[in-house]
Amino acid sequence: MKKFFTTAAVLLIVSQLAAFTAFDKGKWQADIVVPDKPGQAEEFAVKELKYHLTKATGVEINVVKESEKSTLPYHFFVGNTSAAKAAGIDKAKLAMDTRIVKTVSNGIIFIG
């Protein structure tokens, strides 16, 4: 199931990159944002996302905690972040094995 989610997420990212420029002229314009205290599933998801994005571009993407206040214009929000809450996603109300991938004005939210 994890492999399926990773593959689906990567395909969705590629399809959604047209919504914003995450990688331009050899530099990331986006980073991966995680909650200050990510859970085990969130840590695994970040590891997989970072691996695939780095493999696709040849440039390592940064991972920052929410409290670090990224200076980049776009973000891949992973887990129960304030961006997910602002988008109206309540992780506690998600059914078991539910995943949500949602585009927002400054990035993409992955939660589940």
Biopython code that builds the backbone (N, CA, C, O; Angstrom):
import numpy as np
from Bio.PDB.StructureBuilder import StructureBuilder

atoms = [
    (1, "MET", "N", (0.823, -1.190, 0.000)),
    (1, "MET", "CA", (0.000, 0.000, 0.000)),
    (1, "MET", "C", (0.872, 1.260, 0.000)),
    (1, "MET", "O", (0.561, 2.242, -0.674)),
    (2, "LYS", "N", (1.974, 1.218, 0.770)),
    (2, "LYS", "CA", (2.845, 2.392, 0.828)),
    (2, "LYS", "C", (3.452, 2.684, -0.536)),
    (2, "LYS", "O", (3.563, 3.844, -0.934)),
    (3, "LYS", "N", (3.847, 1.628, -1.257)),
    (3, "LYS", "CA", (4.442, 1.814, -2.573)),
    (3, "LYS", "C", (3.427, 2.425, -3.536)),
    (3, "LYS", "O", (3.766, 3.294, -4.340)),
    (4, "PHE", "N", (2.179, 1.962, -3.447)),
    (4, "PHE", "CA", (1.127, 2.518, -4.293)),
    (4, "PHE", "C", (0.946, 4.000, -3.998)),
    (4, "PHE", "O", (0.858, 4.811, -4.919)),
    (5, "PHE", "N", (0.891, 4.363, -2.700)),
    (5, "PHE", "CA", (0.709, 5.765, -2.331)),
    (5, "PHE", "C", (1.859, 6.610, -2.842)),
    (5, "PHE", "O", (1.646, 7.710, -3.351)),
    (6, "THR", "N", (3.081, 6.103, -2.710)),
    (6, "THR", "CA", (4.247, 6.849, -3.181)),
    (6, "THR", "C", (4.169, 7.071, -4.685)),
    (6, "THR", "O", (4.388, 8.185, -5.161)),
    (7, "THR", "N", (3.864, 6.037, -5.424)),
    (7, "THR", "CA", (3.769, 6.157, -6.876)),
    (7, "THR", "C", (2.649, 7.111, -7.271)),
    (7, "THR", "O", (2.830, 7.959, -8.144)),
    (8, "ALA", "N", (1.500, 6.974, -6.633)),
    (8, "ALA", "CA", (0.365, 7.853, -6.938)),
    (8, "ALA", "C", (0.699, 9.297, -6.600)),
    (8, "ALA", "O", (0.354, 10.209, -7.351)),
    (9, "ALA", "N", (1.362, 9.505, -5.483)),
    (9, "ALA", "CA", (1.718, 10.860, -5.072)),
    (9, "ALA", "C", (2.689, 11.498, -6.060)),
    (9, "ALA", "O", (2.524, 12.658, -6.435)),
    (10, "VAL", "N", (3.683, 10.753, -6.474)),
    (10, "VAL", "CA", (4.656, 11.290, -7.429)),
    (10, "VAL", "C", (3.971, 11.636, -8.743)),
    (10, "VAL", "O", (4.243, 12.689, -9.320)),
    (11, "LEU", "N", (3.086, 10.768, -9.227)),
    (11, "LEU", "CA", (2.357, 11.062, -10.459)),
    (11, "LEU", "C", (1.484, 12.296, -10.304)),
    (11, "LEU", "O", (1.384, 13.112, -11.221)),
    (12, "LEU", "N", (0.855, 12.432, -9.151)),
    (12, "LEU", "CA", (0.013, 13.607, -8.914)),
    (12, "LEU", "C", (0.862, 14.872, -8.845)),
    (12, "LEU", "O", (0.465, 15.911, -9.373)),
    (13, "ILE", "N", (2.007, 14.795, -8.210)),
    (13, "ILE", "CA", (2.897, 15.953, -8.139)),
    (13, "ILE", "C", (3.267, 16.408, -9.540)),
    (13, "ILE", "O", (3.181, 17.594, -9.859)),
    (14, "VAL", "N", (3.675, 15.469, -10.369)),
    (14, "VAL", "CA", (4.063, 15.814, -11.731)),
    (14, "VAL", "C", (2.907, 16.479, -12.461)),
    (14, "VAL", "O", (3.113, 17.454, -13.185)),
    (15, "SER", "N", (1.697, 15.968, -12.282)),
    (15, "SER", "CA", (0.543, 16.555, -12.971)),
    (15, "SER", "C", (0.181, 17.920, -12.424)),
    (15, "SER", "O", (-0.388, 18.742, -13.143)),
    (16, "GLN", "N", (0.502, 18.179, -11.162)),
    (16, "GLN", "CA", (0.136, 19.445, -10.538)),
    (16, "GLN", "C", (1.225, 20.508, -10.640)),
    (16, "GLN", "O", (0.965, 21.671, -10.329)),
    (17, "LEU", "N", (2.416, 20.153, -11.059)),
    (17, "LEU", "CA", (3.501, 21.130, -11.113)),
    (17, "LEU", "C", (3.201, 22.273, -12.067)),
    (17, "LEU", "O", (3.806, 23.339, -11.957)),
    (18, "ALA", "N", (2.282, 22.074, -12.996)),
    (18, "ALA", "CA", (1.903, 23.154, -13.903)),
    (18, "ALA", "C", (1.217, 24.284, -13.142)),
    (18, "ALA", "O", (1.178, 25.417, -13.621)),
    (19, "ALA", "N", (0.676, 23.987, -11.964)),
    (19, "ALA", "CA", (-0.018, 25.001, -11.173)),
    (19, "ALA", "C", (0.961, 26.025, -10.585)),
    (19, "ALA", "O", (0.575, 27.160, -10.307)),
    (20, "PHE", "N", (2.205, 25.634, -10.399)),
    (20, "PHE", "CA", (3.230, 26.546, -9.905)),
    (20, "PHE", "C", (4.597, 26.011, -10.309)),
    (20, "PHE", "O", (4.731, 24.834, -10.642)),
    (21, "THR", "N", (5.599, 26.859, -10.280)),
    (21, "THR", "CA", (6.939, 26.458, -10.681)),
    (21, "THR", "C", (7.722, 26.047, -9.439)),
    (21, "THR", "O", (8.259, 26.894, -8.726)),
    (22, "ALA", "N", (7.781, 24.743, -9.186)),
    (22, "ALA", "CA", (8.466, 24.236, -8.008)),
    (22, "ALA", "C", (9.966, 24.137, -8.216)),
    (22, "ALA", "O", (10.737, 24.211, -7.258)),
    (23, "PHE", "N", (10.384, 23.971, -9.469)),
    (23, "PHE", "CA", (11.799, 23.803, -9.786)),
    (23, "PHE", "C", (12.084, 24.623, -11.030)),
    (23, "PHE", "O", (11.467, 24.408, -12.073)),
    (24, "ASP", "N", (13.015, 25.562, -10.927)),
    (24, "ASP", "CA", (13.278, 26.458, -12.047)),
    (24, "ASP", "C", (14.771, 26.727, -12.170)),
    (24, "ASP", "O", (15.422, 27.080, -11.187)),
    (25, "LYS", "N", (15.314, 26.565, -13.361)),
    (25, "LYS", "CA", (16.716, 26.867, -13.656)),
    (25, "LYS", "C", (17.677, 26.178, -12.681)),
    (25, "LYS", "O", (18.641, 26.778, -12.206)),
    (26, "GLY", "N", (17.388, 24.906, -12.397)),
    (26, "GLY", "CA", (18.280, 24.124, -11.539)),
    (26, "GLY", "C", (18.152, 24.383, -10.060)),
    (26, "GLY", "O", (18.964, 23.885, -9.279)),
    (27, "LYS", "N", (17.146, 25.155, -9.646)),
    (27, "LYS", "CA", (16.966, 25.455, -8.224)),
    (27, "LYS", "C", (15.522, 25.197, -7.798)),
    (27, "LYS", "O", (14.573, 25.423, -8.550)),
    (28, "TRP", "N", (15.397, 24.718, -6.574)),
    (28, "TRP", "CA", (14.065, 24.526, -6.020)),
    (28, "TRP", "C", (13.448, 25.863, -5.639)),
    (28, "TRP", "O", (14.090, 26.700, -5.004)),
    (29, "GLN", "N", (12.206, 26.049, -6.033)),
    (29, "GLN", "CA", (11.414, 27.206, -5.625)),
    (29, "GLN", "C", (10.407, 26.758, -4.566)),
    (29, "GLN", "O", (9.537, 27.524, -4.151)),
    (30, "ALA", "N", (10.543, 25.518, -4.146)),
    (30, "ALA", "CA", (9.646, 24.913, -3.159)),
    (30, "ALA", "C", (10.462, 24.086, -2.184)),
    (30, "ALA", "O", (11.606, 23.725, -2.461)),
    (31, "ASP", "N", (9.867, 23.794, -1.051)),
    (31, "ASP", "CA", (10.474, 22.913, -0.072)),
    (31, "ASP", "C", (9.388, 22.004, 0.488)),
    (31, "ASP", "O", (8.211, 22.149, 0.156)),
    (32, "ILE", "N", (9.787, 21.078, 1.327)),
    (32, "ILE", "CA", (8.843, 20.187, 1.986)),
    (32, "ILE", "C", (8.651, 20.709, 3.403)),
    (32, "ILE", "O", (9.614, 20.856, 4.155)),
    (33, "VAL", "N", (7.409, 20.984, 3.759)),
    (33, "VAL", "CA", (7.093, 21.516, 5.092)),
    (33, "VAL", "C", (6.380, 20.434, 5.901)),
    (33, "VAL", "O", (5.409, 19.832, 5.443)),
    (34, "VAL", "N", (6.881, 20.202, 7.105)),
    (34, "VAL", "CA", (6.304, 19.194, 7.997)),
    (34, "VAL", "C", (5.904, 19.849, 9.317)),
    (34, "VAL", "O", (6.398, 20.925, 9.654)),
    (35, "PRO", "N", (5.005, 19.197, 10.064)),
    (35, "PRO", "CA", (4.684, 19.718, 11.395)),
    (35, "PRO", "C", (5.939, 19.729, 12.269)),
    (35, "PRO", "O", (6.902, 19.019, 11.980)),
    (36, "ASP", "N", (5.931, 20.519, 13.317)),
    (36, "ASP", "CA", (7.092, 20.573, 14.208)),
    (36, "ASP", "C", (7.385, 19.221, 14.851)),
    (36, "ASP", "O", (8.538, 18.902, 15.141)),
    (37, "LYS", "N", (6.330, 18.423, 15.075)),
    (37, "LYS", "CA", (6.507, 17.087, 15.640)),
    (37, "LYS", "C", (5.829, 16.075, 14.712)),
    (37, "LYS", "O", (4.727, 15.605, 14.998)),
    (38, "PRO", "N", (6.494, 15.741, 13.595)),
    (38, "PRO", "CA", (5.876, 14.803, 12.659)),
    (38, "PRO", "C", (5.779, 13.397, 13.237)),
    (38, "PRO", "O", (6.633, 12.970, 14.014)),
    (39, "GLY", "N", (4.726, 12.688, 12.848)),
    (39, "GLY", "CA", (4.559, 11.302, 13.258)),
    (39, "GLY", "C", (5.372, 10.387, 12.364)),
    (39, "GLY", "O", (6.008, 10.835, 11.411)),
    (40, "GLN", "N", (5.345, 9.110, 12.678)),
    (40, "GLN", "CA", (6.122, 8.124, 11.923)),
    (40, "GLN", "C", (5.682, 8.058, 10.466)),
    (40, "GLN", "O", (6.527, 7.977, 9.575)),
    (41, "ALA", "N", (4.396, 8.090, 10.211)),
    (41, "ALA", "CA", (3.893, 8.034, 8.839)),
    (41, "ALA", "C", (4.311, 9.277, 8.065)),
    (41, "ALA", "O", (4.665, 9.188, 6.889)),
    (42, "GLU", "N", (4.273, 10.434, 8.717)),
    (42, "GLU", "CA", (4.684, 11.672, 8.064)),
    (42, "GLU", "C", (6.169, 11.646, 7.737)),
    (42, "GLU", "O", (6.578, 12.087, 6.663)),
    (43, "GLU", "N", (6.978, 11.130, 8.658)),
    (43, "GLU", "CA", (8.415, 11.032, 8.404)),
    (43, "GLU", "C", (8.706, 10.114, 7.219)),
    (43, "GLU", "O", (9.575, 10.407, 6.399)),
    (44, "PHE", "N", (7.972, 9.001, 7.134)),
    (44, "PHE", "CA", (8.153, 8.079, 6.015)),
    (44, "PHE", "C", (7.749, 8.758, 4.702)),
    (44, "PHE", "O", (8.460, 8.655, 3.702)),
    (45, "ALA", "N", (6.615, 9.447, 4.710)),
    (45, "ALA", "CA", (6.128, 10.125, 3.504)),
    (45, "ALA", "C", (7.127, 11.182, 3.034)),
    (45, "ALA", "O", (7.370, 11.314, 1.834)),
    (46, "VAL", "N", (7.704, 11.930, 3.967)),
    (46, "VAL", "CA", (8.697, 12.957, 3.622)),
    (46, "VAL", "C", (9.938, 12.311, 3.019)),
    (46, "VAL", "O", (10.476, 12.798, 2.024)),
    (47, "LYS", "N", (10.385, 11.232, 3.613)),
    (47, "LYS", "CA", (11.567, 10.532, 3.100)),
    (47, "LYS", "C", (11.334, 10.086, 1.656)),
    (47, "LYS", "O", (12.203, 10.274, 0.804)),
    (48, "GLU", "N", (10.178, 9.500, 1.376)),
    (48, "GLU", "CA", (9.853, 9.032, 0.026)),
    (48, "GLU", "C", (9.709, 10.199, -0.949)),
    (48, "GLU", "O", (10.235, 10.148, -2.061)),
    (49, "LEU", "N", (9.005, 11.239, -0.539)),
    (49, "LEU", "CA", (8.811, 12.402, -1.402)),
    (49, "LEU", "C", (10.144, 13.055, -1.734)),
    (49, "LEU", "O", (10.415, 13.377, -2.891)),
    (50, "LYS", "N", (10.974, 13.248, -0.718)),
    (50, "LYS", "CA", (12.289, 13.859, -0.933)),
    (50, "LYS", "C", (13.137, 13.010, -1.874)),
    (50, "LYS", "O", (13.795, 13.539, -2.771)),
    (51, "TYR", "N", (13.119, 11.704, -1.671)),
    (51, "TYR", "CA", (13.899, 10.798, -2.524)),
    (51, "TYR", "C", (13.484, 10.950, -3.991)),
    (51, "TYR", "O", (14.331, 11.118, -4.868)),
    (52, "HIS", "N", (12.182, 10.890, -4.246)),
    (52, "HIS", "CA", (11.707, 10.922, -5.636)),
    (52, "HIS", "C", (11.899, 12.290, -6.287)),
    (52, "HIS", "O", (12.241, 12.365, -7.468)),
    (53, "LEU", "N", (11.688, 13.358, -5.547)),
    (53, "LEU", "CA", (11.892, 14.693, -6.121)),
    (53, "LEU", "C", (13.373, 14.940, -6.413)),
    (53, "LEU", "O", (13.713, 15.539, -7.433)),
    (54, "THR", "N", (14.241, 14.488, -5.532)),
    (54, "THR", "CA", (15.681, 14.639, -5.747)),
    (54, "THR", "C", (16.137, 13.778, -6.925)),
    (54, "THR", "O", (16.950, 14.216, -7.739)),
    (55, "LYS", "N", (15.620, 12.566, -7.014)),
    (55, "LYS", "CA", (15.977, 11.678, -8.117)),
    (55, "LYS", "C", (15.500, 12.256, -9.456)),
    (55, "LYS", "O", (16.188, 12.129, -10.469)),
    (56, "ALA", "N", (14.339, 12.882, -9.458)),
    (56, "ALA", "CA", (13.792, 13.440, -10.698)),
    (56, "ALA", "C", (14.539, 14.679, -11.167)),
    (56, "ALA", "O", (14.630, 14.929, -12.369)),
    (57, "THR", "N", (15.080, 15.466, -10.221)),
    (57, "THR", "CA", (15.711, 16.735, -10.589)),
    (57, "THR", "C", (17.227, 16.731, -10.471)),
    (57, "THR", "O", (17.900, 17.544, -11.105)),
    (58, "GLY", "N", (17.770, 15.825, -9.668)),
    (58, "GLY", "CA", (19.204, 15.821, -9.427)),
    (58, "GLY", "C", (19.638, 16.839, -8.382)),
    (58, "GLY", "O", (20.830, 16.993, -8.116)),
    (59, "VAL", "N", (18.669, 17.532, -7.790)),
    (59, "VAL", "CA", (18.960, 18.544, -6.772)),
    (59, "VAL", "C", (18.155, 18.216, -5.521)),
    (59, "VAL", "O", (16.946, 17.996, -5.594)),
    (60, "GLU", "N", (18.828, 18.184, -4.374)),
    (60, "GLU", "CA", (18.153, 17.836, -3.131)),
    (60, "GLU", "C", (17.219, 18.957, -2.681)),
    (60, "GLU", "O", (17.593, 20.130, -2.668)),
    (61, "ILE", "N", (16.014, 18.577, -2.316)),
    (61, "ILE", "CA", (15.025, 19.530, -1.831)),
    (61, "ILE", "C", (15.130, 19.628, -0.309)),
    (61, "ILE", "O", (15.388, 18.625, 0.357)),
    (62, "ASN", "N", (14.937, 20.810, 0.241)),
    (62, "ASN", "CA", (15.017, 21.015, 1.686)),
    (62, "ASN", "C", (13.725, 20.626, 2.382)),
    (62, "ASN", "O", (12.633, 20.764, 1.831)),
    (63, "VAL", "N", (13.874, 20.138, 3.605)),
    (63, "VAL", "CA", (12.740, 19.839, 4.470)),
    (63, "VAL", "C", (12.811, 20.812, 5.634)),
    (63, "VAL", "O", (13.849, 20.938, 6.283)),
    (64, "VAL", "N", (11.704, 21.501, 5.898)),
    (64, "VAL", "CA", (11.665, 22.460, 7.006)),
    (64, "VAL", "C", (10.456, 22.179, 7.888)),
    (64, "VAL", "O", (9.422, 21.698, 7.424)),
    (65, "LYS", "N", (10.609, 22.488, 9.150)),
    (65, "LYS", "CA", (9.479, 22.390, 10.073)),
    (65, "LYS", "C", (8.669, 23.676, 9.978)),
    (65, "LYS", "O", (9.201, 24.734, 9.641)),
    (66, "GLU", "N", (7.391, 23.577, 10.274)),
    (66, "GLU", "CA", (6.504, 24.739, 10.146)),
    (66, "GLU", "C", (7.016, 25.964, 10.891)),
    (66, "GLU", "O", (6.921, 27.080, 10.381)),
    (67, "SER", "N", (7.545, 25.773, 12.065)),
    (67, "SER", "CA", (7.993, 26.912, 12.872)),
    (67, "SER", "C", (9.213, 27.613, 12.291)),
    (67, "SER", "O", (9.553, 28.712, 12.729)),
    (68, "GLU", "N", (9.881, 26.998, 11.309)),
    (68, "GLU", "CA", (11.068, 27.603, 10.709)),
    (68, "GLU", "C", (10.742, 28.679, 9.682)),
    (68, "GLU", "O", (11.642, 29.410, 9.266)),
    (69, "LYS", "N", (9.509, 28.798, 9.267)),
    (69, "LYS", "CA", (9.071, 29.856, 8.339)),
    (69, "LYS", "C", (9.937, 29.921, 7.082)),
    (69, "LYS", "O", (10.830, 30.761, 6.972)),
    (70, "SER", "N", (9.667, 29.051, 6.166)),
    (70, "SER", "CA", (10.392, 28.985, 4.900)),
    (70, "SER", "C", (10.324, 30.301, 4.132)),
    (70, "SER", "O", (9.327, 31.020, 4.205)),
    (71, "THR", "N", (11.380, 30.608, 3.403)),
    (71, "THR", "CA", (11.418, 31.823, 2.582)),
    (71, "THR", "C", (11.070, 31.536, 1.124)),
    (71, "THR", "O", (10.952, 32.460, 0.319)),
    (72, "LEU", "N", (10.905, 30.262, 0.784)),
    (72, "LEU", "CA", (10.567, 29.907, -0.598)),
    (72, "LEU", "C", (9.080, 30.168, -0.859)),
    (72, "LEU", "O", (8.268, 30.121, 0.065)),
    (73, "PRO", "N", (8.729, 30.442, -2.116)),
    (73, "PRO", "CA", (7.337, 30.790, -2.417)),
    (73, "PRO", "C", (6.366, 29.612, -2.434)),
    (73, "PRO", "O", (5.165, 29.813, -2.253)),
    (74, "TYR", "N", (6.856, 28.383, -2.647)),
    (74, "TYR", "CA", (5.977, 27.226, -2.774)),
    (74, "TYR", "C", (6.415, 26.106, -1.845)),
    (74, "TYR", "O", (7.575, 26.024, -1.441)),
    (75, "HIS", "N", (5.448, 25.235, -1.513)),
    (75, "HIS", "CA", (5.715, 24.190, -0.524)),
    (75, "HIS", "C", (4.959, 22.906, -0.844)),
    (75, "HIS", "O", (3.876, 22.925, -1.429)),
    (76, "PHE", "N", (5.563, 21.794, -0.443)),
    (76, "PHE", "CA", (4.889, 20.513, -0.399)),
    (76, "PHE", "C", (4.599, 20.281, 1.085)),
    (76, "PHE", "O", (5.498, 19.907, 1.838)),
    (77, "PHE", "N", (3.369, 20.496, 1.504)),
    (77, "PHE", "CA", (2.979, 20.335, 2.906)),
    (77, "PHE", "C", (2.666, 18.867, 3.148)),
    (77, "PHE", "O", (1.808, 18.295, 2.475)),
    (78, "VAL", "N", (3.354, 18.253, 4.105)),
    (78, "VAL", "CA", (3.156, 16.833, 4.382)),
    (78, "VAL", "C", (2.646, 16.657, 5.805)),
    (78, "VAL", "O", (3.298, 17.062, 6.767)),
    (79, "GLY", "N", (1.474, 16.049, 5.923)),
    (79, "GLY", "CA", (0.929, 15.743, 7.236)),
    (79, "GLY", "C", (-0.010, 16.801, 7.778)),
    (79, "GLY", "O", (-0.539, 17.638, 7.046)),
    (80, "ASN", "N", (-0.195, 16.734, 9.061)),
    (80, "ASN", "CA", (-1.162, 17.571, 9.762)),
    (80, "ASN", "C", (-0.588, 18.974, 10.014)),
    (80, "ASN", "O", (-0.345, 19.363, 11.157)),
    (81, "THR", "N", (-0.381, 19.705, 8.949)),
    (81, "THR", "CA", (0.205, 21.045, 9.024)),
    (81, "THR", "C", (-0.884, 22.108, 9.188)),
    (81, "THR", "O", (-2.071, 21.825, 9.024)),
    (82, "SER", "N", (-0.471, 23.309, 9.506)),
    (82, "SER", "CA", (-1.445, 24.404, 9.606)),
    (82, "SER", "C", (-2.047, 24.707, 8.230)),
    (82, "SER", "O", (-3.179, 25.182, 8.142)),
    (83, "ALA", "N", (-1.302, 24.436, 7.165)),
    (83, "ALA", "CA", (-1.844, 24.630, 5.814)),
    (83, "ALA", "C", (-3.013, 23.675, 5.570)),
    (83, "ALA", "O", (-4.014, 24.057, 4.965)),
    (84, "ALA", "N", (-2.882, 22.439, 6.042)),
    (84, "ALA", "CA", (-3.974, 21.468, 5.903)),
    (84, "ALA", "C", (-5.189, 21.938, 6.695)),
    (84, "ALA", "O", (-6.319, 21.866, 6.210)),
    (85, "LYS", "N", (-4.957, 22.412, 7.896)),
    (85, "LYS", "CA", (-6.064, 22.901, 8.727)),
    (85, "LYS", "C", (-6.724, 24.114, 8.088)),
    (85, "LYS", "O", (-7.949, 24.238, 8.104)),
    (86, "ALA", "N", (-5.914, 25.012, 7.525)),
    (86, "ALA", "CA", (-6.456, 26.208, 6.855)),
    (86, "ALA", "C", (-7.280, 25.832, 5.623)),
    (86, "ALA", "O", (-8.192, 26.562, 5.234)),
    (87, "ALA", "N", (-6.957, 24.692, 5.014)),
    (87, "ALA", "CA", (-7.694, 24.221, 3.838)),
    (87, "ALA", "C", (-8.947, 23.441, 4.243)),
    (87, "ALA", "O", (-9.666, 22.923, 3.389)),
    (88, "GLY", "N", (-9.198, 23.361, 5.543)),
    (88, "GLY", "CA", (-10.397, 22.686, 6.028)),
    (88, "GLY", "C", (-10.256, 21.188, 6.183)),
    (88, "GLY", "O", (-11.257, 20.475, 6.257)),
    (89, "ILE", "N", (-9.025, 20.699, 6.234)),
    (89, "ILE", "CA", (-8.796, 19.260, 6.379)),
    (89, "ILE", "C", (-8.505, 18.948, 7.842)),
    (89, "ILE", "O", (-7.534, 19.445, 8.413)),
    (90, "ASP", "N", (-9.351, 18.126, 8.438)),
    (90, "ASP", "CA", (-9.188, 17.706, 9.826)),
    (90, "ASP", "C", (-8.736, 16.250, 9.823)),
    (90, "ASP", "O", (-9.531, 15.349, 9.557)),
    (91, "LYS", "N", (-7.467, 16.024, 10.117)),
    (91, "LYS", "CA", (-6.909, 14.666, 10.068)),
    (91, "LYS", "C", (-7.667, 13.712, 10.981)),
    (91, "LYS", "O", (-7.817, 12.535, 10.654)),
    (92, "ALA", "N", (-8.139, 14.196, 12.106)),
    (92, "ALA", "CA", (-8.851, 13.341, 13.058)),
    (92, "ALA", "C", (-10.157, 12.798, 12.474)),
    (92, "ALA", "O", (-10.651, 11.765, 12.926)),
    (93, "LYS", "N", (-10.710, 13.471, 11.494)),
    (93, "LYS", "CA", (-11.984, 13.043, 10.903)),
    (93, "LYS", "C", (-11.809, 12.164, 9.664)),
    (93, "LYS", "O", (-12.797, 11.717, 9.081)),
    (94, "LEU", "N", (-10.566, 11.914, 9.256)),
    (94, "LEU", "CA", (-10.328, 11.083, 8.076)),
    (94, "LEU", "C", (-10.526, 9.613, 8.415)),
    (94, "LEU", "O", (-10.091, 9.143, 9.466)),
    (95, "ALA", "N", (-11.182, 8.896, 7.523)),
    (95, "ALA", "CA", (-11.361, 7.460, 7.696)),
    (95, "ALA", "C", (-10.017, 6.755, 7.548)),
    (95, "ALA", "O", (-9.083, 7.287, 6.947)),
    (96, "MET", "N", (-9.936, 5.561, 8.103)),
    (96, "MET", "CA", (-8.715, 4.761, 8.027)),
    (96, "MET", "C", (-8.293, 4.589, 6.567)),
    (96, "MET", "O", (-9.139, 4.360, 5.703)),
    (97, "ASP", "N", (-7.011, 4.695, 6.288)),
    (97, "ASP", "CA", (-6.423, 4.548, 4.957)),
    (97, "ASP", "C", (-6.895, 5.593, 3.955)),
    (97, "ASP", "O", (-6.820, 5.369, 2.746)),
    (98, "THR", "N", (-7.376, 6.723, 4.439)),
    (98, "THR", "CA", (-7.774, 7.820, 3.562)),
    (98, "THR", "C", (-6.578, 8.724, 3.327)),
    (98, "THR", "O", (-5.826, 9.022, 4.254)),
    (99, "ARG", "N", (-6.403, 9.159, 2.087)),
    (99, "ARG", "CA", (-5.338, 10.090, 1.732)),
    (99, "ARG", "C", (-5.966, 11.257, 1.001)),
    (99, "ARG", "O", (-6.881, 11.076, 0.197)),
    (100, "ILE", "N", (-5.483, 12.442, 1.277)),
    (100, "ILE", "CA", (-5.940, 13.622, 0.554)),
    (100, "ILE", "C", (-4.726, 14.319, -0.030)),
    (100, "ILE", "O", (-3.729, 14.534, 0.660)),
    (101, "VAL", "N", (-4.813, 14.667, -1.298)),
    (101, "VAL", "CA", (-3.803, 15.476, -1.966)),
    (101, "VAL", "C", (-4.569, 16.668, -2.522)),
    (101, "VAL", "O", (-5.473, 16.511, -3.343)),
    (102, "LYS", "N", (-4.200, 17.856, -2.068)),
    (102, "LYS", "CA", (-4.957, 19.058, -2.432)),
    (102, "LYS", "C", (-3.999, 20.168, -2.840)),
    (102, "LYS", "O", (-3.016, 20.439, -2.150)),
    (103, "THR", "N", (-4.291, 20.804, -3.960)),
    (103, "THR", "CA", (-3.492, 21.960, -4.351)),
    (103, "THR", "C", (-4.045, 23.197, -3.669)),
    (103, "THR", "O", (-5.257, 23.354, -3.517)),
    (104, "VAL", "N", (-3.146, 24.062, -3.264)),
    (104, "VAL", "CA", (-3.487, 25.356, -2.686)),
    (104, "VAL", "C", (-2.646, 26.403, -3.412)),
    (104, "VAL", "O", (-1.764, 26.055, -4.197)),
    (105, "SER", "N", (-2.910, 27.661, -3.157)),
    (105, "SER", "CA", (-2.241, 28.717, -3.915)),
    (105, "SER", "C", (-0.715, 28.680, -3.806)),
    (105, "SER", "O", (-0.020, 29.093, -4.734)),
    (106, "ASN", "N", (-0.193, 28.192, -2.689)),
    (106, "ASN", "CA", (1.259, 28.180, -2.519)),
    (106, "ASN", "C", (1.846, 26.780, -2.439)),
    (106, "ASN", "O", (2.932, 26.596, -1.890)),
    (107, "GLY", "N", (1.136, 25.780, -2.984)),
    (107, "GLY", "CA", (1.714, 24.450, -2.983)),
    (107, "GLY", "C", (0.717, 23.327, -3.045)),
    (107, "GLY", "O", (-0.400, 23.478, -3.541)),
    (108, "ILE", "N", (1.153, 22.176, -2.523)),
    (108, "ILE", "CA", (0.350, 20.963, -2.514)),
    (108, "ILE", "C", (0.367, 20.386, -1.098)),
    (108, "ILE", "O", (1.409, 20.320, -0.446)),
    (109, "ILE", "N", (-0.823, 19.968, -0.639)),
    (109, "ILE", "CA", (-0.956, 19.355, 0.688)),
    (109, "ILE", "C", (-1.108, 17.852, 0.521)),
    (109, "ILE", "O", (-1.910, 17.388, -0.289)),
    (110, "PHE", "N", (-0.332, 17.090, 1.295)),
    (110, "PHE", "CA", (-0.445, 15.628, 1.362)),
    (110, "PHE", "C", (-0.782, 15.269, 2.803)),
    (110, "PHE", "O", (-0.019, 15.589, 3.715)),
    (111, "ILE", "N", (-1.898, 14.618, 3.015)),
    (111, "ILE", "CA", (-2.268, 14.236, 4.374)),
    (111, "ILE", "C", (-3.047, 12.929, 4.337)),
    (111, "ILE", "O", (-3.773, 12.655, 3.381)),
    (112, "GLY", "N", (-2.893, 12.144, 5.361)),
    (112, "GLY", "CA", (-3.647, 10.880, 5.412)),
    (112, "GLY", "C", (-3.111, 9.950, 6.434)),
    (112, "GLY", "O", (-3.633, 8.848, 6.601)),
]
sb = StructureBuilder()
sb.init_structure("model")
sb.init_model(0)
sb.init_chain("A")
sb.init_seg("    ")
for serial, (resi, resn, name, xyz) in enumerate(atoms, 1):
    if name == "N":
        sb.init_residue(resn, " ", resi, " ")
    sb.init_atom(name, np.array(xyz, "f"), 0.0, 1.0, " ", f" {name:<3s}", serial, name[0])
structure = sb.get_structure()
